[in-house]
């Protein structure tokens, strides 16, 4: 009886162990399965996150590209608007404003004498045509397409037009269009020199321009009616220009500019503008201004006309071969030779 009970107990014990092992095995399998599923889901989730991040980066890249294109199109639109807008050209506008600050009645304009003492009346008169406010690739291409020797005058590099020193390298002869203080002008350029600047400040600015344009020889003023009318300011400027080997051309934005008077004191040669071409953005008006420049050139031997990169200006110049047939259109450096 005891043997039977002992045998039954042992059998029951073995069965209990087998059940326990089976339960442990099942539990272990479940744990392994759940662990595998967990890590599989984690890997899949990680992969999805990577894919999502890549998509986000692609979207950001596309947004950045669209933003650049939008900015590019906006700049192009601004350039086109600038060309087509019917506003008075910057220097001419400054000149008209400066007349309000002139308290003295202007004397009649005197015809200037030709600098060279060996002038020959039979020589073909010279006309230098300068286009101010050059700042963009579009301006350069339009100038290159003209059938005449045009002297471009480039703005110094700034945030608004950072590539001007690069574009200037495409020309053998060019000028720097230096912003000077006006009596009143809404579209003030960056780093415009004013009458209260010290000699050291002006010197530093001209030194910087020499760095950007190592081969440049000529500078003319952008606006500057107030600055050029101030003798002290002009002394400081012409002193610095002489130091860094620049010639100055007065855009004549003020009726009482002190440029020539100061130049005589410093024994320097300064030329000045005779005609503004495009006060009005009209082809016929500009052609008539060219005729006036030719008249002055024939009478005196040379003349200087200033225009701007406007659509009407380029169109008028392309259609003015007959107007300019009796003069020699030259780069500005030709007027400084033998002076």
C-alpha positions as CSV (number, residue, x, y, z in Angstrom):
1,X,0.0,0.0,0.0
2,X,2.8,2.3,0.9
3,X,4.7,1.4,-2.2
4,X,1.7,2.3,-4.3
5,X,1.3,5.6,-2.6
6,X,5.0,6.4,-2.9
7,X,4.9,5.5,-6.6
8,X,1.8,7.7,-7.1
9,X,3.5,10.6,-5.2
10,X,6.6,10.3,-7.4
11,X,4.5,10.2,-10.5
12,X,2.5,13.2,-9.4
13,X,5.7,15.0,-8.5
14,X,7.2,14.3,-12.0
15,X,4.0,15.5,-13.6
16,X,4.2,18.7,-11.5
17,X,7.8,19.3,-12.6
18,X,6.9,18.7,-16.2
19,X,4.0,21.1,-16.0
20,X,6.3,23.7,-14.3
21,X,9.0,23.3,-17.0
22,X,6.3,23.6,-19.7
23,X,4.9,26.7,-18.1
24,X,8.5,28.2,-17.8
25,X,9.2,27.3,-21.4
26,X,5.9,28.9,-22.6
27,X,6.7,32.0,-20.4
28,X,10.2,32.2,-21.8
29,X,8.9,31.8,-25.4
30,X,6.4,34.5,-24.7
31,X,9.0,36.8,-23.3
32,X,11.4,36.2,-26.2
33,X,8.5,36.7,-28.7
34,X,7.4,39.9,-27.0
35,X,11.0,41.1,-26.8
36,X,11.6,40.3,-30.5
37,X,8.4,42.1,-31.4
38,X,9.3,45.1,-29.2
39,X,12.8,45.4,-30.8
40,X,11.4,44.8,-34.3
41,X,8.8,47.6,-33.7
42,X,11.5,49.8,-32.2
43,X,13.7,49.3,-35.3
44,X,10.8,49.9,-37.6
45,X,9.9,53.0,-35.6
46,X,13.5,54.2,-35.8
47,X,13.5,53.6,-39.6
48,X,10.2,55.5,-39.9
49,X,11.7,58.3,-37.9
50,X,14.7,58.4,-40.2
51,X,12.5,58.4,-43.3
52,X,10.3,61.1,-41.8
53,X,13.4,63.2,-40.9
54,X,14.7,62.8,-44.5
55,X,11.4,63.9,-45.8
56,X,11.4,66.9,-43.5
57,X,14.9,67.8,-44.7
58,X,13.8,67.5,-48.3
59,X,10.8,69.7,-47.6
60,X,13.0,72.2,-45.8
61,X,15.4,72.1,-48.8
62,X,12.6,72.7,-51.2
63,X,11.3,75.5,-49.1
64,X,14.8,77.1,-49.0
65,X,15.0,76.7,-52.8
66,X,11.6,78.3,-53.3
67,X,12.6,81.1,-50.9
68,X,15.8,81.8,-52.9
69,X,13.9,81.7,-56.2
70,X,11.3,84.0,-54.7
71,X,14.0,86.4,-53.6
72,X,15.7,86.2,-56.9
73,X,12.5,86.9,-58.8
74,X,11.8,89.8,-56.4
75,X,15.2,91.3,-57.0
76,X,14.7,90.9,-60.7
77,X,11.3,92.6,-60.4
78,X,12.9,95.4,-58.4
79,X,15.5,95.9,-61.1
80,X,12.9,96.0,-63.8
81,X,10.8,98.4,-61.7
82,X,13.9,100.6,-61.2
83,X,14.5,100.7,-64.9
84,X,10.9,101.4,-65.9
85,X,10.0,103.8,-63.1
86,X,9.6,107.4,-64.2
87,X,11.6,109.1,-61.5
88,X,14.2,111.8,-61.8
89,X,17.7,110.3,-62.0
90,X,19.5,110.5,-58.6
91,X,22.1,113.2,-59.4
92,X,19.7,115.3,-61.3
93,X,17.1,115.0,-58.5
94,X,19.8,116.0,-56.0
95,X,20.7,119.0,-58.1
96,X,17.1,120.2,-58.3
97,X,16.8,119.9,-54.5
98,X,20.1,121.8,-54.0
99,X,18.7,124.8,-55.9
100,X,16.4,125.4,-53.0
101,X,19.3,125.9,-50.7
102,X,21.1,128.3,-53.0
103,X,20.5,131.8,-51.7
104,X,22.8,133.5,-54.2
105,X,21.6,134.1,-57.8
106,X,23.5,131.9,-60.1
107,X,25.8,133.6,-62.6
108,X,25.5,132.6,-66.3
109,X,27.4,129.4,-67.1
110,X,30.8,130.0,-68.6
111,X,32.2,127.8,-71.3
112,X,35.3,126.0,-70.0
113,X,38.5,126.1,-71.9
114,X,40.1,122.9,-73.3
115,X,42.9,121.9,-70.9
116,X,45.4,121.1,-73.5
117,X,47.4,124.2,-74.7
118,X,48.0,122.3,-78.0
119,X,44.4,122.0,-78.9
120,X,43.7,121.8,-82.7
121,X,40.4,123.1,-84.0
122,X,40.5,120.4,-86.7
123,X,40.5,117.7,-84.0
124,X,37.3,115.7,-83.7
125,X,35.6,116.9,-80.4
126,X,35.4,114.3,-77.6
127,X,32.4,113.2,-75.7
128,X,32.6,111.1,-72.6
129,X,29.3,109.3,-71.6
130,X,29.2,108.1,-68.0
131,X,26.5,105.8,-66.7
132,X,26.1,106.1,-62.9
133,X,24.5,103.7,-60.4
134,X,25.9,100.6,-62.0
135,X,25.4,97.7,-59.6
136,X,24.0,94.6,-61.3
137,X,25.0,92.0,-63.9
138,X,22.1,93.2,-66.0
139,X,23.6,96.7,-66.1
140,X,27.0,95.4,-67.3
141,X,25.4,93.3,-70.1
142,X,23.4,96.3,-71.3
143,X,26.5,98.5,-71.4
144,X,28.5,95.9,-73.2
145,X,25.7,95.7,-75.9
146,X,26.0,99.4,-76.7
147,X,27.9,100.5,-79.9
148,X,29.9,103.2,-78.1
149,X,32.6,103.5,-75.5
150,X,30.6,104.0,-72.3
151,X,32.3,104.6,-68.9
152,X,30.4,102.8,-66.1
153,X,30.5,104.2,-62.6
154,X,30.1,101.4,-60.0
155,X,28.6,101.8,-56.5
156,X,31.1,100.5,-53.8
157,X,30.1,97.1,-52.6
158,X,27.3,97.0,-50.0
159,X,24.6,94.6,-48.8
160,X,22.3,96.0,-51.5
161,X,24.8,95.4,-54.3
162,X,27.7,93.2,-53.1
163,X,29.2,92.2,-56.4
164,X,30.2,95.6,-57.9
165,X,33.9,95.1,-57.5
166,X,33.6,91.8,-59.4
167,X,31.6,93.3,-62.2
168,X,34.1,96.2,-62.5
169,X,36.8,93.8,-63.6
170,X,35.0,93.3,-66.9
171,X,36.0,96.9,-67.9
172,X,39.4,98.4,-68.6
173,X,38.1,101.9,-67.8
174,X,35.5,102.5,-65.2
175,X,34.7,104.8,-62.2
176,X,33.6,104.5,-58.6
177,X,30.3,106.1,-57.8
178,X,31.0,107.4,-54.3
179,X,27.9,108.3,-52.2
180,X,28.1,111.8,-50.6
181,X,25.7,113.7,-48.5
182,X,22.8,115.4,-50.2
183,X,20.6,118.3,-48.9
184,X,17.7,116.0,-49.3
185,X,17.5,112.6,-50.8
186,X,15.2,109.7,-49.8
187,X,17.2,106.7,-51.2
188,X,20.4,107.1,-49.1
189,X,23.2,104.6,-49.9
190,X,25.1,102.7,-47.2
191,X,28.3,104.4,-45.9
192,X,27.5,107.7,-47.5
193,X,30.1,110.3,-46.5
194,X,28.8,113.4,-44.8
195,X,30.2,116.9,-44.1
196,X,30.8,116.1,-40.4
197,X,33.0,113.1,-41.1
198,X,36.6,113.5,-40.0
199,X,39.6,113.3,-42.2
200,X,40.4,109.9,-40.6
201,X,36.9,108.6,-41.4
202,X,37.0,109.8,-45.0
203,X,40.5,108.4,-45.4
204,X,39.4,105.0,-44.1
205,X,36.5,104.9,-46.5
206,X,38.7,105.8,-49.5
207,X,41.3,103.2,-48.4
208,X,38.5,100.6,-48.3
209,X,37.5,101.6,-51.8
210,X,41.0,101.3,-53.0
211,X,41.1,97.8,-51.6
212,X,37.9,96.8,-53.4
213,X,39.0,98.4,-56.7
214,X,42.8,98.1,-56.9
215,X,43.0,99.3,-60.6
216,X,40.5,102.1,-60.4
217,X,41.6,105.7,-61.3
218,X,38.4,107.7,-61.3
219,X,35.7,108.6,-58.8
220,X,32.6,110.7,-59.2
221,X,29.9,111.6,-56.6
222,X,26.6,109.9,-56.1
223,X,24.2,112.7,-55.0
224,X,26.5,115.0,-52.8
225,X,24.9,118.4,-53.2
226,X,25.5,119.3,-49.5
227,X,28.9,117.6,-49.4
228,X,30.4,119.2,-52.6
229,X,29.1,122.6,-51.5
230,X,31.1,122.4,-48.3
231,X,34.7,123.6,-48.9
232,X,36.1,121.9,-45.7
233,X,34.5,118.6,-46.6
234,X,35.8,118.7,-50.2
235,X,39.3,119.5,-48.9
236,X,39.3,116.4,-46.8
237,X,37.9,114.3,-49.6
238,X,40.3,115.5,-52.4
239,X,43.2,115.1,-50.0
240,X,42.3,111.5,-49.4
241,X,41.6,110.8,-53.1
242,X,45.1,112.2,-54.0
243,X,46.7,110.0,-51.3
244,X,45.1,106.9,-52.8
245,X,45.7,108.0,-56.4
246,X,42.2,108.7,-57.5
247,X,41.0,111.5,-59.9
248,X,37.7,113.1,-59.0
249,X,34.9,114.0,-61.5
250,X,32.3,116.3,-60.1
251,X,28.8,115.1,-61.0
252,X,27.8,118.7,-60.4
253,X,24.8,118.0,-58.1
254,X,25.1,121.5,-56.6
255,X,25.2,124.9,-58.3
256,X,27.9,126.1,-56.0
257,X,30.1,123.0,-55.8
258,X,33.5,123.7,-54.3
259,X,35.3,120.9,-56.1
260,X,37.1,123.0,-58.7
261,X,38.1,125.7,-56.3
262,X,39.6,123.2,-53.8
263,X,41.3,121.3,-56.7
264,X,43.1,124.5,-57.7
265,X,44.3,124.9,-54.1
266,X,45.6,121.4,-54.0
267,X,47.0,121.5,-57.6
268,X,44.7,118.8,-58.8
269,X,42.8,118.2,-62.0
270,X,39.0,118.0,-61.6
271,X,36.5,117.7,-64.4
272,X,32.8,118.1,-64.1
273,X,29.6,117.0,-65.7
274,X,28.1,119.1,-68.5
275,X,24.7,117.4,-69.2
276,X,22.4,115.0,-67.4
277,X,20.9,112.7,-70.1
278,X,17.9,111.1,-68.4
279,X,16.2,113.4,-66.0
280,X,13.1,112.1,-67.7
281,X,12.9,108.5,-68.8
282,X,11.9,109.3,-72.3
283,X,13.9,108.3,-75.4
284,X,13.3,111.6,-77.3
285,X,14.2,113.6,-74.3
286,X,17.4,111.7,-73.9
287,X,18.3,112.1,-77.6
288,X,17.8,115.8,-77.3
289,X,20.1,115.9,-74.2
290,X,22.7,114.0,-76.3
291,X,22.4,116.7,-79.0
292,X,23.1,119.3,-76.3
293,X,26.2,117.4,-75.2
294,X,27.4,117.3,-78.8
295,X,26.9,121.0,-79.1
296,X,29.1,121.7,-76.1
297,X,31.7,119.3,-77.3
298,X,31.9,121.0,-80.7
299,X,32.2,124.4,-79.1
300,X,34.7,123.6,-76.4
301,X,36.5,120.5,-77.7
302,X,35.0,118.0,-75.2
303,X,32.0,117.4,-73.1
304,X,30.9,115.0,-70.3
305,X,27.4,113.6,-70.1
306,X,26.0,111.5,-67.3
307,X,23.1,109.0,-67.5
308,X,21.8,106.0,-65.6
309,X,21.1,102.4,-66.4
310,X,17.5,102.9,-67.4
311,X,15.6,101.2,-70.2
312,X,15.0,104.4,-72.1
313,X,18.6,105.5,-71.8
314,X,19.9,102.3,-73.3
315,X,17.3,102.5,-76.1
316,X,18.2,106.1,-76.8
317,X,21.9,105.4,-77.0
318,X,21.4,102.5,-79.4
319,X,19.4,104.9,-81.7
320,X,21.9,107.8,-81.6
321,X,24.6,107.0,-84.1
322,X,23.5,109.9,-86.3
323,X,23.5,112.3,-83.3
324,X,27.0,111.2,-82.3
325,X,28.6,111.0,-85.7
326,X,30.4,114.3,-85.4
327,X,32.1,113.6,-82.1
328,X,34.4,110.9,-80.8
329,X,32.8,109.0,-77.9
330,X,35.7,108.2,-75.5
331,X,36.3,106.7,-72.1
332,X,36.8,109.2,-69.4
333,X,40.5,108.6,-69.1
334,X,40.9,110.2,-72.6
335,X,39.8,113.5,-71.1
336,X,42.4,113.4,-68.3
337,X,45.3,112.8,-70.7
338,X,47.6,115.7,-71.2
339,X,45.8,117.8,-68.6
